[in-house]
């Protein structure tokens, strides 16, 4: 029987329209817009000025603190502006605008790096390079990887979990990366095992990716301590707590981290970025992005430079279809609609989803009928109907006491609600207020 997490979860239509589409390379944009806040934590500090010439991979913004990350230029060119632009969050954020140097355009052709298996760096050097090269979690959370890997003395760590689940509908960036860069990902896993001094790793992949499961079972057949686990298809299995429970039957504490039960979890995209940083001295300046939608003409997966305007990606797939209602950064469950297509790709952009009028329409919200559906599907064991009501009425302290901050914002509650109540919208709003109130208290 396939493994899965026991509490809640749903199975929305998968719509993996691009799972058979090889990753293509996006043309280099004429201008890139590089936000300095592309990670959880403190924004980076700009270290370039207008009119400065920059090279590919040059640090243009340095980490602003421990929970922060360096940002590197994705192109060779000239800094034309230090400006505020609307990013994927919908808010104006500080950004470095770079005009691509056309003379050097030939330099942007993808280098086919040979597979390098031998690990030459020592553990401390590996962790330092991950820090220096701006690696963050590419599964969506964008948590700085060096922070996650900073295991304090005395903490018992015995397992590295590799997240190849990609349970969000429509998105296939991780799936294609596993199919096309499996050997490199395996070396990346070994790099982290070496850096963390552990001898056990599990690669979790949902059973709708049988080709990726087969590839990694073949790759790991002679590897000691690395195993592949096929998982039942269930959303939101890509959540760290759900994945650890599914693979290891360990319960991460309510306000805790996988580290509290001896586990570190990394997404396959992050593992590949770590491989490139350690084995080929390449900072995080590009990522795989799925551009998709039921009416998109040429939906596909792309290698995209950080800072590329989303309008370039839309053009590459044939433009916006007639009747488009929303463009979502991410997938349909956890993604957020963007205001316009001038928004740039960031380290956290896993997909761009184009949704038509008929798909995007919401039912008219009605009164809660106390059916309990939202409670039964919540993977965190919360009562979403109650959290919405408390937020709606302004009872934020009560919402905090009811564990609103443990919500992982998966959207399962809104998906199943027969009364079409905007449960997740209110819970997100409530979380933001509670967070501000707690910050003010402290």
C-alpha distance (Angstrom), angle and dihedral (degrees) to the residues before:
residue distance angle dihedral
X1 . . .
X2 3.81 . .
X3 3.79 117.9 .
X4 3.80 123.4 -114.7
X5 3.80 140.9 149.9
X6 3.81 115.3 -83.2
X7 3.80 104.6 -140.6
X8 3.82 122.4 77.4
X9 3.78 124.4 -47.0
X10 3.81 135.2 142.4
X11 3.80 139.4 -137.2
X12 3.81 109.4 -132.3
X13 3.85 119.4 -179.0
X14 3.80 106.1 -70.8
X15 3.83 98.8 -143.2
X16 3.80 92.1 -175.0
X17 3.80 90.4 170.3
X18 3.81 95.1 160.1
X19 3.81 100.8 44.3
X20 3.82 91.3 111.3
X21 3.82 95.0 44.5
X22 3.79 115.1 104.8
X23 3.80 116.7 -131.3
X24 3.82 109.0 -94.5
X25 3.78 126.2 -161.7
X26 3.79 115.7 -112.8
X27 3.82 116.0 -134.0
X28 3.79 112.3 -102.9
X29 3.83 108.9 -95.7
X30 3.80 120.4 -121.4
X31 3.80 89.3 -128.3
X32 3.82 130.7 21.6
X33 3.81 125.4 -158.5
X34 3.80 109.2 -153.6
X35 3.83 115.3 -169.4
X36 3.81 115.6 -149.9
X37 3.81 92.5 -141.8
X38 3.81 106.5 64.0
X39 3.77 97.5 134.5
X40 3.79 142.7 51.1
X41 3.79 109.4 -85.2
X42 3.79 136.4 28.9
X43 3.84 117.1 -0.7
X44 3.79 115.7 -110.7
X45 3.80 121.2 -103.2
X46 3.81 116.9 -114.3
X47 3.83 113.2 -120.1
X48 3.83 99.8 178.6
X49 3.79 132.9 74.3
X50 3.79 135.5 -144.6
X51 3.85 111.3 -77.4
X52 3.83 92.4 23.8
X53 3.79 115.8 138.7
X54 3.80 112.1 -130.8
X55 3.80 133.1 -168.4
X56 3.79 130.4 -143.0
X57 3.81 109.0 -79.4
X58 3.82 95.4 13.4
X59 3.82 115.1 143.4
X60 3.82 107.1 -109.0
X61 3.82 97.7 167.8
X62 3.80 125.1 27.2
X63 3.79 127.0 -144.3
X64 3.81 109.7 -83.4
X65 3.81 94.5 -149.2
X66 3.79 143.3 -31.4
X67 3.82 94.2 -58.0
X68 3.79 94.6 48.9
X69 3.79 138.4 79.8
X70 3.80 142.2 -132.1
X71 3.80 117.4 -110.6
X72 3.80 122.6 -148.3
X73 3.77 132.7 -160.3
X74 3.82 109.8 -99.5
X75 3.82 91.4 -158.3
X76 3.80 142.6 30.7
X77 3.77 109.5 -109.0
X78 3.79 148.1 91.8
X79 3.79 128.6 -56.9
X80 3.81 104.5 -122.0
X81 3.81 101.6 171.5
X82 3.78 144.8 9.8
X83 3.77 98.0 -153.5
X84 3.79 145.1 147.3
X85 3.79 116.1 -107.0
X86 3.81 135.1 171.0
X87 3.79 108.1 -97.4
X88 3.81 131.9 -170.2
X89 3.83 90.6 -72.0
X90 3.81 90.3 64.9
X91 3.81 92.0 -118.1
X92 3.80 129.8 105.5
X93 3.80 110.5 -100.7
X94 3.79 133.8 178.8
X95 3.78 111.6 -91.6
X96 3.81 140.8 -179.1
X97 3.82 112.9 -133.2
X98 3.81 115.3 -154.6
X99 3.80 126.4 -174.1
X100 3.78 110.1 -145.7
X101 3.79 116.2 -117.1
X102 3.81 103.0 -121.0
X103 3.81 91.9 -162.4
X104 3.81 89.6 64.9
X105 3.78 96.4 44.2
X106 3.80 91.6 115.6
X107 3.81 87.3 63.0
X108 3.78 89.7 66.9
X109 3.77 95.5 67.7
X110 3.78 108.3 117.3
X111 3.79 112.3 -98.2
X112 3.79 110.9 -134.8
X113 3.77 98.0 -134.6
X114 3.80 113.2 -155.7
X115 3.79 115.7 -119.5
X116 3.80 107.3 -93.0
X117 3.80 114.0 -163.3
X118 3.79 102.6 168.9
X119 3.81 113.1 93.9
X120 3.81 109.3 -146.3
X121 3.81 102.8 170.6
X122 3.78 125.3 87.0
X123 3.85 119.4 -122.4
X124 3.82 94.7 -99.1
X125 3.81 91.0 48.0
X126 3.81 90.7 50.9
X127 3.80 92.6 52.6
X128 3.80 91.5 46.2
X129 3.80 92.7 51.4
X130 3.82 91.8 48.6
X131 3.81 85.9 54.8
X132 3.81 95.1 44.7
X133 3.81 94.7 46.0
X134 3.81 95.8 54.5
X135 3.81 99.1 -116.4
X136 3.81 113.9 173.7
X137 3.79 133.7 167.7
X138 3.80 107.9 -72.6
X139 3.79 95.8 -166.7
X140 3.80 91.2 87.2
X141 3.81 106.6 -83.2
X142 3.86 94.9 80.2
X143 3.81 92.1 -153.5
X144 3.85 108.8 170.5
X145 3.82 104.7 -99.9
X146 3.81 96.1 -144.0
X147 3.83 88.8 60.2
X148 3.79 92.8 51.6
X149 3.81 90.0 48.4
X150 3.81 93.7 49.0
X151 3.80 96.0 103.3
X152 3.78 111.3 -175.7
X153 3.76 120.8 -129.9
X154 3.77 112.3 -89.3
X155 3.83 94.8 28.2
X156 3.79 109.7 125.2
X157 3.80 109.2 -134.7
X158 3.80 118.9 177.4
X159 3.81 109.3 155.8
X160 3.78 140.6 46.6
X161 3.82 113.2 -155.5
X162 3.80 118.1 -157.2
X163 3.79 113.3 -152.9
X164 3.81 109.7 -142.9
X165 3.80 93.2 147.7
X166 3.83 102.4 108.1
X167 3.81 91.4 179.6
X168 3.81 95.3 166.8
X169 3.84 109.3 109.0
X170 3.83 118.2 -108.5
X171 3.83 96.6 13.4
X172 3.83 117.5 114.3
X173 3.83 104.1 158.1
X174 3.82 93.8 109.7
X175 3.81 92.6 42.4
X176 3.82 92.6 54.5
X177 3.80 91.5 43.8
X178 3.82 90.1 54.7
X179 3.81 90.7 49.9
X180 3.80 95.9 46.0
X181 3.82 102.8 32.9
X182 3.81 103.1 30.2
X183 3.83 96.0 130.1
X184 3.80 92.2 49.7
X185 3.82 91.2 48.6
X186 3.80 89.6 51.8
X187 3.82 90.4 53.7
X188 3.82 88.3 47.5
X189 3.80 89.3 55.0
X190 3.81 90.6 51.5
X191 3.82 90.0 48.8
X192 3.81 90.8 56.7
X193 3.81 93.3 43.6
X194 3.81 88.0 53.2
X195 3.82 92.4 46.6
X196 3.82 93.1 48.0
X197 3.83 95.9 41.5
X198 3.81 92.9 -126.0
X199 3.79 130.6 132.5
X200 3.81 102.5 -158.4
X201 3.82 130.8 76.6
X202 3.80 132.3 164.6
X203 3.80 124.2 -161.2
X204 3.82 110.0 -152.5
X205 3.81 115.4 -157.5
X206 3.81 127.1 168.6
X207 3.78 116.6 -118.2
X208 3.82 94.0 -114.8
X209 3.82 86.5 75.0
X210 3.80 98.0 62.3
X211 3.82 91.9 152.0
X212 3.83 91.5 57.1
X213 3.81 91.1 45.8
X214 3.80 90.2 52.6
X215 3.83 93.0 47.8
X216 3.81 92.9 51.9
X217 3.80 94.0 43.0
X218 3.81 87.9 55.5
X219 3.81 92.4 45.1
X220 3.81 93.4 49.3
X221 3.80 98.6 39.3
X222 3.81 91.4 103.4
X223 3.80 97.1 30.5
X224 3.77 117.3 108.1
X225 3.81 115.0 -135.7
X226 3.82 98.0 6.9
X227 3.79 118.0 103.1
X228 3.80 137.5 171.6
X229 3.81 122.1 -133.1
X230 3.81 122.1 -162.9
X231 3.79 110.4 -145.7
X232 3.77 133.3 -156.5
X233 3.81 111.2 -103.7
X234 3.80 104.8 -103.9
X235 3.78 133.9 138.8
X236 3.09 129.8 -100.4
X237 3.81 92.4 21.8
X238 3.81 90.7 126.7
X239 3.80 89.9 71.4
X240 3.81 109.3 108.7
X241 3.80 95.7 -125.9
X242 3.80 92.6 46.3
X243 3.81 92.5 47.4
X244 3.81 94.2 48.8
X245 3.81 89.5 49.4
X246 3.81 92.3 48.1
X247 3.81 95.8 48.0
X248 3.79 103.6 33.3
X249 3.82 105.9 16.3
X250 3.80 88.1 -125.5
X251 3.82 118.0 140.9
X252 3.80 112.8 -138.8
X253 3.85 108.5 -143.6
X254 3.80 117.1 -101.0
X255 3.81 95.3 -104.5
X256 3.78 94.7 20.6
X257 3.79 140.3 98.5
X258 3.82 132.9 -119.4
X259 3.82 85.6 -104.3
X260 3.82 87.4 69.6
X261 3.81 88.2 67.9
X262 3.80 96.0 40.8
X263 3.83 98.2 -94.2
X264 3.80 138.0 117.0
X265 3.82 118.1 -164.3
X266 3.81 124.3 -155.7
X267 3.79 130.6 176.7
X268 3.83 118.4 -122.7
X269 3.82 90.6 -117.0
X270 3.80 90.1 55.6
X271 3.80 90.5 48.2
X272 3.81 90.6 53.2
X273 3.83 90.9 48.3
X274 3.82 88.8 51.4
X275 3.82 90.0 50.4
X276 3.81 90.7 52.7
X277 3.81 92.4 46.9
X278 3.81 95.5 48.7
X279 3.80 101.2 35.9
X280 3.82 101.3 32.6
X281 3.83 105.9 21.5
X282 3.80 91.6 -118.9
X283 3.82 118.5 150.4
X284 3.80 121.7 -147.7
X285 3.81 101.4 -83.4
X286 3.81 100.9 134.4
X287 3.78 140.7 25.3
X288 3.80 142.5 -176.0
X289 3.81 114.6 -89.4
X290 3.81 127.2 -173.7
X291 3.82 112.8 -141.7
X292 3.78 108.0 -166.9
X293 3.79 151.2 138.2
X294 3.80 136.1 151.2
X295 3.80 92.9 -98.0
X296 3.81 98.6 36.3
X297 3.80 109.0 120.9
X298 3.82 101.1 -142.5
X299 3.80 105.5 14.9
X300 3.81 111.1 -178.4
X301 3.82 148.4 139.0
X302 3.80 120.5 -90.3
X303 3.78 142.2 -169.5
X304 3.79 100.1 -128.1
X305 3.80 131.1 -172.1
X306 3.80 113.0 -123.4
X307 3.81 107.6 -104.7
X308 3.82 95.8 33.7
X309 3.83 110.4 141.8
X310 3.80 111.8 -112.2
X311 3.82 87.1 -130.0
X312 3.84 87.4 70.9
X313 3.82 90.3 56.4
X314 3.80 91.7 47.8
X315 3.82 90.1 51.5
X316 3.81 90.6 49.1
X317 3.84 92.2 57.8
X318 3.80 94.1 48.5
X319 3.81 102.9 -83.6
X320 3.78 131.4 -82.3
X321 3.82 113.0 -38.6
X322 3.78 118.2 -123.3
X323 3.79 111.8 -89.8
X324 3.82 95.9 29.6
X325 3.79 110.4 163.6
X326 3.81 104.2 174.2
X327 3.78 141.0 15.7
X328 3.79 110.3 -154.9
X329 3.79 127.4 -159.8
X330 3.82 100.9 -140.0
X331 3.79 127.5 -3.1
X332 3.81 131.2 -32.3
X333 3.82 95.3 -98.3
X334 3.81 104.2 47.8
X335 3.80 102.5 9.2
X336 3.80 124.5 106.0
X337 3.79 127.9 -134.9
X338 3.81 114.0 -112.3
X339 3.79 124.9 -137.4
X340 3.80 97.5 -131.7
X341 3.79 142.2 -11.1
X342 3.82 94.2 -104.5
X343 3.82 87.1 81.6
X344 3.85 109.9 113.2
X345 3.79 129.4 -125.4
X346 3.81 111.1 -105.2
X347 3.80 134.4 -170.9
X348 3.81 88.3 -88.0
X349 3.82 97.3 52.7
X350 3.81 105.5 112.5
X351 3.77 96.5 160.5
X352 3.78 148.4 -4.6
X353 3.79 113.3 -139.1
X354 3.81 121.5 -165.1
X355 3.81 111.0 -155.1
X356 3.80 124.7 -166.6
X357 3.80 127.6 -136.5
X358 3.80 95.0 -100.0
X359 3.82 93.8 48.4
X360 3.79 95.4 45.8
X361 3.79 98.7 50.0
X362 3.79 114.6 111.7
X363 3.77 124.4 -149.4
X364 3.79 117.8 -110.6
X365 3.86 107.8 -87.3
X366 3.80 112.9 -114.0
X367 3.78 134.7 -177.2
X368 3.80 118.2 -67.3
X369 3.81 109.7 -97.6
X370 3.82 93.8 -160.8
X371 3.80 91.8 -120.3
X372 3.81 93.0 147.2
X373 3.81 94.5 -136.1
X374 3.81 92.6 128.2
X375 3.81 90.4 52.1
X376 3.81 93.5 49.2
X377 3.83 94.0 53.3
X378 3.82 98.8 41.5
X379 3.82 106.8 112.9
X380 3.80 90.5 -157.7
X381 3.81 95.5 53.4
X382 3.81 94.2 -116.0
X383 3.80 131.0 142.7
X384 3.82 102.8 -119.9
X385 3.83 94.5 -177.5
X386 3.81 89.5 57.1
X387 3.82 93.7 46.4
X388 3.80 90.6 51.5
X389 3.81 92.1 49.3
X390 3.81 92.8 48.8
X391 3.81 91.6 48.6
X392 3.80 92.3 45.8
X393 3.81 90.7 53.3
X394 3.82 93.7 43.5
X395 3.83 96.0 -113.0
X396 3.80 93.3 141.9
X397 3.81 96.9 155.6
X398 3.80 90.1 54.2
X399 3.80 89.5 47.2
X400 3.80 88.5 53.2
X401 3.82 90.3 50.5
X402 3.81 88.5 51.8
X403 3.83 88.9 58.1
X404 3.80 98.6 -107.4
X405 3.83 89.0 158.4
X406 3.81 91.6 63.3
X407 3.83 90.9 63.8
X408 3.81 109.0 114.7
X409 3.83 91.8 -157.3
X410 3.80 93.6 -124.0
X411 3.82 93.0 149.1
X412 3.81 95.3 -134.8
X413 3.82 90.3 129.8
X414 3.81 94.5 55.0
X415 3.80 90.5 44.7
X416 3.82 94.6 58.8
X417 3.83 100.5 35.2
X418 3.84 108.4 120.2
X419 3.82 89.5 -160.7
X420 3.84 92.0 56.4
X421 3.80 91.3 -126.5
X422 3.83 115.0 172.7
X423 3.79 92.4 -123.4
X424 3.81 98.0 155.8
X425 3.82 93.3 45.9
X426 3.79 91.2 57.1
X427 3.80 94.2 41.4
X428 3.82 91.5 52.1
X429 3.80 89.4 49.5
X430 3.80 90.9 47.7
X431 3.81 91.9 49.4
X432 3.81 91.1 53.5
X433 3.82 91.6 51.4
X434 3.82 93.1 46.0
X435 3.81 90.3 48.7
X436 3.81 91.0 52.7
X437 3.80 92.0 47.0
X438 3.82 91.7 50.1
X439 3.82 91.1 47.9
X440 3.80 90.4 50.8
X441 3.83 90.7 49.9
X442 3.79 92.4 51.5
